[in-house]
């Protein structure tokens, strides 16, 4: 099975090259892109089953053994992230095909969108599977280079301006990450994460803390945690709908994944637990307060995106199996639901011509299916029982209560408040955009939404509901993944030969 591990990275890269060669044949480009991402989805499912039953699946790239060579590792956490991200990227690709993204008009030449989108997918999967810090850095740079192109598709003034902010912030975080990589190598003589798990423990506490904080700062920018999140609400809403959706669903979660991986494998023990809890609480509360103040649907969703990152950081800060399991479950849930809501925002814009809540209304009457597609994931995000959003939040809050102490109790209260305010924000959107009388932007005769756009969005809504129906088995997978993260031994033994110190 180790031969399957590189495929989620290699297949999209080969597909990107092929779609670039087929730049004059859009139908073939679409088929190549869909086949590539479908194959990655199948491979990811096989890897998850293999990792769950037999432990991490490892491949030594080029035949060079660890810790000298590049290692790709598909443990339960990595395989689960690859599986969910593959499902999401496939649905977003179908949505973009239905919208005609990258084919005509001001969106972009066809030669750009499909190759760049596949490169982005390769960067995301490479980051999830990376077994050393430098390859993790390479994964980030691949996905960021592709995202620079996607976020400015069309070259409009607004997209170029907000895209410039995104580029500057991304380069800053990459420089911090690269600096941290250099410092780690200087201090330990290796970048292999399995080997670092042993060598970092031998460093003086001050040096170890410096390395930990530098990595956290770099990943915190990428994950958009407060106060490093100001760039996100201005950058994401101006991009095309499918681009915004995949950015919101995946790119910040790659940063969260990096935090989970490094805080458990490289820096166990919760030395910065207090800092992480404070950051988690502020991220939740400040983000959701920003959301309730918005009058544009895309900006409102951008602030809820920031806010709910706080739940994941809360689980990491607890450092318990229950906390980590809840964090992983919530990452899986949030990737799907946040992507879905941004796709729905794109449908609203397609139907009403705007996402400004002051200019739209009556969508539930004009487009009932659109109302259903918004209502279900919105209630899921708010944490209404019995949806997966409720189950994920409940798991995290129970882990916080079990941890005891004042700060976890404050975080439990902050999480509850954030969930209530998320419900308020979702209800406000429903009442204004869907329930009230039609406004100018929606008063025109109903236009039929493209079937493929609606179908792709429906598939993601169904996936979110499926997570609810399969919450028990999914929690079992996340609990096993959290246990392995806490123990570290299964990962280290799978990667390193027994005689490597």
C-alpha positions in Angstrom: 0.0 0.0 0.0 3.0 2.4 0.4 2.9 2.9 -3.4 -0.4 4.7 -3.0 0.9 7.3 -0.6 2.5 9.7 -3.2 -0.5 9.5 -5.6 -2.6 12.2 -4.0 0.3 14.6 -4.7 1.6 13.1 -8.0 -1.7 12.6 -9.8 -2.9 16.3 -9.5 0.5 17.5 -10.6 0.5 15.3 -13.7 -3.1 16.4 -14.3 -2.0 20.0 -14.1 0.6 19.5 -16.7 -1.8 17.7 -19.0 -4.6 20.3 -18.6 -2.0 23.0 -19.5 -1.2 21.1 -22.7 -4.9 20.9 -23.4 -5.4 24.6 -23.0 -7.3 24.9 -26.2 -9.7 22.0 -25.5 -11.8 22.9 -22.4 -14.0 19.8 -22.5 -10.9 17.6 -22.2 -9.5 19.8 -19.5 -12.7 19.3 -17.5 -12.6 15.5 -17.9 -8.9 15.3 -16.9 -9.5 17.5 -13.8 -12.5 15.5 -12.7 -10.8 12.1 -13.2 -7.7 13.2 -11.4 -9.6 14.4 -8.3 -11.9 11.4 -8.4 -8.9 9.0 -8.4 -7.3 11.0 -5.5 -10.6 10.5 -3.5 -10.5 6.8 -4.0 -6.9 6.5 -3.1 -7.5 8.6 0.1 -10.3 6.3 1.1 -8.0 3.2 0.7 -5.2 4.9 2.7 -7.6 5.8 5.5 -8.8 2.2 5.8 -5.2 0.9 5.7 -4.0 3.4 8.4 -7.0 2.7 10.6 -6.5 -1.1 10.4 -2.8 -1.5 10.3 -1.2 1.8 11.3 0.7 4.6 9.4 1.5 3.9 5.7 5.0 5.3 4.9 6.9 5.8 1.7 10.5 6.7 1.4 10.6 9.0 -1.7 13.4 7.9 -4.1 14.3 5.0 -2.0 16.3 7.1 0.4 15.6 5.9 4.0 14.5 8.2 6.7 15.8 10.5 8.2 18.0 11.3 5.1 15.3 11.1 2.4 11.9 12.7 2.0 9.2 10.8 3.8 5.4 10.8 3.1 3.3 9.5 5.9 -0.4 8.6 5.8 -1.4 8.0 9.4 -5.1 8.3 10.4 -5.0 12.1 10.8 -3.3 12.7 7.5 -5.4 10.2 5.5 -8.6 11.6 7.0 -7.6 15.1 6.0 -6.7 14.0 2.5 -10.0 12.1 2.1 -12.1 15.1 3.2 -10.1 17.6 1.2 -10.4 15.4 -1.9 -14.2 15.2 -1.6 -14.4 19.0 -1.1 -12.1 19.9 -4.0 -14.0 17.5 -6.3 -17.3 19.1 -5.5 -15.9 22.6 -5.9 -14.4 21.7 -9.2 -17.8 20.4 -10.4 -19.4 23.7 -9.1 -16.9 25.7 -11.1 -17.5 23.7 -14.2 -21.2 24.4 -13.9 -20.5 28.1 -13.4 -18.2 28.2 -16.4 -15.3 29.3 -14.3 -12.1 29.6 -16.3 -13.7 29.3 -19.7 -15.0 32.6 -21.0 -15.3 36.3 -20.1 -13.6 38.1 -17.3 -13.1 35.0 -15.1 -9.8 33.8 -16.7 -8.5 32.0 -19.8 -9.2 28.3 -19.7 -5.5 27.6 -19.7 -5.2 29.0 -16.2 -7.9 27.7 -13.9 -7.8 23.9 -14.2 -3.9 23.6 -14.0 -3.7 26.0 -11.1 -6.6 24.3 -9.2 -4.9 20.9 -9.6 -1.6 22.4 -8.4 -3.4 23.8 -5.4 -4.8 20.4 -4.6 -1.4 18.8 -4.9 0.0 21.4 -2.4 -2.7 20.7 0.1 -2.3 16.9 0.0 1.5 17.3 0.1 1.2 19.4 3.3 -1.0 16.7 4.9 1.3 13.8 4.0 4.6 15.6 4.7 6.9 13.7 7.1 9.5 16.5 7.5 9.3 20.2 8.2 10.9 21.3 4.9 8.5 19.2 2.8 5.7 20.7 4.8 7.1 24.1 3.9 7.2 23.0 0.2 3.5 21.9 0.4 2.5 25.3 1.8 4.5 27.1 -1.0 2.9 25.0 -3.7 -0.6 25.8 -2.5 0.2 29.4 -1.9 1.7 29.9 -5.3 -1.5 28.5 -6.9 -3.7 30.5 -4.6 -2.0 33.8 -5.7 -3.3 33.1 -9.2 -6.7 31.9 -8.2 -7.5 34.8 -5.9 -6.8 37.3 -8.6 -8.7 35.6 -11.4 -10.1 38.1 -13.8 -7.7 40.8 -12.8 -10.3 43.3 -11.6 -9.1 46.2 -9.5 -10.8 44.9 -6.3 -9.4 41.4 -6.7 -5.9 42.7 -7.4 -6.0 45.0 -4.4 -7.2 42.5 -1.9 -5.1 39.8 -3.6 -2.0 41.9 -2.9 -2.8 42.0 0.8 -3.2 38.2 0.7 0.1 37.8 -1.1 2.0 40.0 1.3 0.6 38.2 4.4 1.3 34.8 2.9 4.9 35.7 2.0 5.4 37.0 5.6 4.1 33.8 7.1 6.3 31.8 4.7 9.4 33.7 5.7 8.6 33.1 9.3 8.1 29.4 8.6 11.3 29.1 6.6 13.2 30.9 9.5 11.7 28.4 11.9 12.8 25.5 9.7 16.4 26.9 9.6 16.4 27.4 13.4 15.1 23.8 14.0 17.8 22.4 11.7 20.5 24.4 13.4 19.4 23.2 16.8 18.8 19.6 16.1 20.6 18.6 12.8 17.4 17.2 11.3 14.0 18.2 9.9 12.4 14.7 9.9 9.5 15.1 12.3 9.7 11.5 13.7 13.4 12.2 14.5 12.6 15.6 15.9 10.2 14.1 18.3 13.2 12.7 20.2 15.8 15.4 19.6 13.7 18.4 20.6 13.1 16.9 24.0 16.9 17.1 24.6 17.2 20.9 23.9 17.3 23.5 26.6 13.8 24.6 27.5 14.4 28.2 26.3 15.6 27.1 22.9 12.7 24.6 22.6 10.1 27.3 23.5 11.6 29.7 21.0 11.3 27.2 18.2 7.8 26.3 19.3 6.6 29.9 19.3 8.2 30.7 15.9 6.4 27.8 14.3 3.1 28.7 16.1 3.4 32.3 14.8 3.9 31.1 11.2 1.1 28.6 11.4 -1.2 31.0 13.3 -1.1 33.4 10.3 -1.9 30.7 7.9 -4.7 29.4 10.1 -6.1 33.0 10.6 -6.2 32.9 14.4 -6.8 36.2 16.3 -5.0 38.7 16.2 -3.3 37.3 13.0 -6.6 37.1 11.1 -7.4 40.7 10.0 -6.3 39.9 6.4 -8.9 37.2 5.8 -12.3 39.0 5.7 -11.0 41.5 3.2 -9.2 38.9 0.9 -11.6 36.0 0.5 -15.0 37.6 -0.4 -13.7 39.3 -3.5 -12.5 36.1 -5.2 -14.7 34.0 -7.5 -17.2 31.9 -5.5 -15.5 28.4 -6.1 -12.1 29.9 -5.2 -13.5 31.5 -2.0 -15.1 28.3 -1.1 -12.1 26.1 -1.4 -9.9 28.7 0.3 -12.3 29.0 3.2 -12.7 25.2 3.5 -9.1 24.1 3.1 -6.4 26.7 3.3 -6.9 27.8 6.9 -7.3 24.1 7.9 -3.9 23.3 6.5 -2.6 25.8 9.1 -4.7 24.2 11.8 -3.4 20.7 10.7 0.2 22.0 11.0 -0.5 23.2 14.5 -2.0 19.9 15.6 0.8 17.9 14.1 3.7 20.0 15.6 2.1 20.6 19.0 1.5 16.8 19.5 4.5 15.3 17.7 7.2 17.8 18.3 6.2 19.8 21.3 4.0 17.6 23.6 3.3 18.6 27.2 1.2 21.7 26.8 3.9 24.3 27.5 1.9 26.9 25.7 -1.5 25.7 26.6 -2.4 28.9 28.4 -1.4 31.0 25.3 -3.4 28.7 23.0 -6.5 28.9 25.2 -6.4 32.7 25.3 -5.9 32.8 21.5 -8.7 30.3 21.0 -11.2 32.3 23.1 -10.3 35.6 21.5 -10.6 34.0 18.0 -14.0 32.7 18.8 -15.5 35.8 20.3 -13.9 38.5 18.2 -14.6 36.6 15.0 -18.3 36.1 15.7 -18.8 39.7 16.9 -17.4 40.7 13.5 -19.8 38.4 11.8 -23.0 39.8 13.4 -22.0 43.3 12.4 -21.8 42.5 8.6 -24.3 43.3 5.9 -22.7 41.3 3.2 -23.1 37.5 3.2 -19.6 36.7 2.0 -18.0 38.9 4.7 -20.3 37.5 7.3 -19.2 34.0 6.4 -15.5 35.1 6.4 -15.8 36.2 10.0 -17.6 33.0 11.0 -14.7 31.1 9.4 -12.3 33.0 11.6 -14.4 32.5 14.7 -14.8 28.7 14.4 -11.0 28.2 14.0 -11.0 29.0 17.7 -12.9 25.8 18.5 -10.1 23.8 16.9 -7.3 25.7 18.7 -9.3 25.1 21.9 -9.1 21.3 21.4 -5.3 21.5 20.7 -4.8 23.6 23.8 -6.5 21.0 26.0 -3.8 18.4 24.9 -6.1 15.5 26.0 -7.3 12.7 23.8 -10.8 14.0 24.1 -9.8 17.5 23.2 -7.7 16.4 20.2 -10.4 14.1 19.0 -12.9 16.9 19.2 -10.6 19.2 17.4 -10.0 16.7 14.5 -13.8 16.0 14.3 -14.5 19.7 14.1 -11.9 20.3 11.4 -13.5 17.6 9.3 -17.0 19.1 9.9 -15.9 22.7 9.3 -14.1 22.0 6.1 -17.3 20.6 4.6 -19.8 23.1 6.1 -17.8 26.3 5.5 -17.1 25.3 1.9 -20.8 24.6 1.4 -21.9 27.9 2.7 -19.6 29.8 0.4 -20.9 27.8 -2.5 -24.4 28.8 -1.4 -23.3 32.4 -1.3 -22.1 32.0 -4.9 -25.6 30.6 -5.8 -27.2 33.6 -4.1 -25.0 35.9 -6.1 -25.8 34.0 -9.3 -29.6 34.3 -8.6 -29.8 37.7 -7.1 -26.8 39.5 -8.6 -25.5 40.4 -5.2 -24.6 39.1 -1.7 -25.4 42.5 0.0 -28.1 41.7 2.5 -29.5 45.2 2.0 -30.3 44.5 -1.6 -31.8 41.0 -1.6 -34.8 39.2 -0.1 -37.5 36.7 -0.7 -35.1 34.0 -1.9 -37.0 31.2 -0.1 -40.1 32.0 -2.2 -38.3 32.7 -5.4 -35.8 29.8 -5.2 -37.0 27.3 -2.5 -34.1 24.8 -3.2 -31.6 27.6 -2.5 -33.3 28.2 0.8 -32.9 24.5 1.8 -29.2 24.5 0.6 -28.5 27.5 2.9 -30.7 26.5 5.9 -29.2 23.0 6.5 -25.5 23.9 6.6 -26.2 27.2 8.4 -28.0 25.3 11.3 -25.1 22.8 11.2 -22.6 25.5 11.6 -24.6 27.0 14.4 -24.5 23.7 16.3 -28.2 22.8 16.3 -28.9 19.2 17.3 -28.5 16.6 16.0 -26.1 18.0 13.3 -22.4 17.2 13.3 -21.7 20.9 14.3 -23.5 20.2 17.6 -21.7 16.9 18.2 -18.3 18.5 17.5 -18.9 21.4 19.8 -20.4 19.1 22.5 -17.2 16.9 22.3 -15.0 19.9 22.7 -17.0 21.5 25.5 -17.1 18.2 27.4 -13.3 17.9 27.0 -13.0 21.4 28.4 -15.2 20.6 31.4 -13.3 17.4 32.1 -10.0 19.4 32.0 -11.1 21.5 35.0 -9.7 24.9 35.9 -10.7 28.4 35.4 -9.4 29.0 31.9 -11.0 25.9 30.3 -14.3 26.9 32.0 -14.0 30.4 30.4 -13.4 28.7 27.1 -16.5 26.5 27.5 -18.5 29.7 28.1 -16.9 31.4 25.1 -17.6 28.4 22.9 -21.3 28.4 24.0 -21.6 32.1 23.4 -20.0 31.8 20.0 -22.4 29.0 19.0 -25.4 31.2 20.1 -24.1 34.2 18.2 -23.5 32.0 15.1 -27.2 31.0 15.3 -28.2 34.6 15.6 -26.0 35.5 12.5 -27.4 32.6 10.5 -31.0 33.5 11.5 -30.5 37.1 10.6 -29.3 36.1 7.1 -32.3 33.8 6.8 -34.8 36.4 7.8 -33.3 39.1 5.6 -32.2 37.3 2.5 -34.7 34.4 2.4 -37.8 35.3 4.3 -38.6 39.0 3.8 -40.3 40.5 0.8 -38.1 40.5 -2.4 -35.9 43.6 -2.9 -34.7 45.2 -6.0 -31.9 42.7 -6.7 -34.3 39.7 -6.5 -37.4 41.2 -7.9 -36.6 40.1 -11.4 -38.2 36.9 -12.9 -36.6 33.8 -11.5 -33.6 32.6 -13.3 -32.8 28.9 -13.4 -29.6 28.1 -11.6 -27.1 25.9 -13.4 -27.8 22.3 -12.5 -24.2 21.3 -11.9 -23.7 24.2 -9.5 -26.8 23.1 -7.5 -25.8 19.5 -7.7 -22.3 20.0 -6.4 -23.6 22.1 -3.5 -26.3 19.5 -2.7 -23.6 16.9 -2.6 -21.7 18.8 0.0 -24.9 19.5 2.0 -25.5 15.7 1.9 -21.9 15.1 3.0 -22.4 17.3 6.0 -25.6 15.4 6.9 -23.7 12.1 6.4 -21.2 13.2 9.0 -24.1 13.4 11.4 -25.4 10.0 10.5 -21.9 8.5 10.8 -20.8 10.5 13.8 -20.1 7.4 15.9 -17.7 5.8 13.5 -16.1 9.2 12.7 -15.6 9.9 16.4 -13.9 6.5 16.7 -11.5 7.3 13.9 -10.7 10.8 15.4 -10.3 9.2 18.9 -7.9 6.6 17.5 -6.0 9.4 15.6 -5.9 11.5 18.8 -4.6 8.5 20.8 -1.8 8.0 18.3 -0.9 11.7 18.3 -0.6 11.6 22.1 1.5 8.5 22.2 3.7 9.5 19.2 5.2 6.0 19.2 3.2 4.6 16.3 4.2 7.5 14.0 7.9 7.4 15.0 8.2 3.6 14.7 6.6 3.6 11.3 9.0 6.3 9.9 12.3 5.6 11.5 14.4 2.4 11.5 14.9 1.1 15.1 18.6 1.9 15.2 18.2 5.7 14.3 18.4 7.9 17.3 
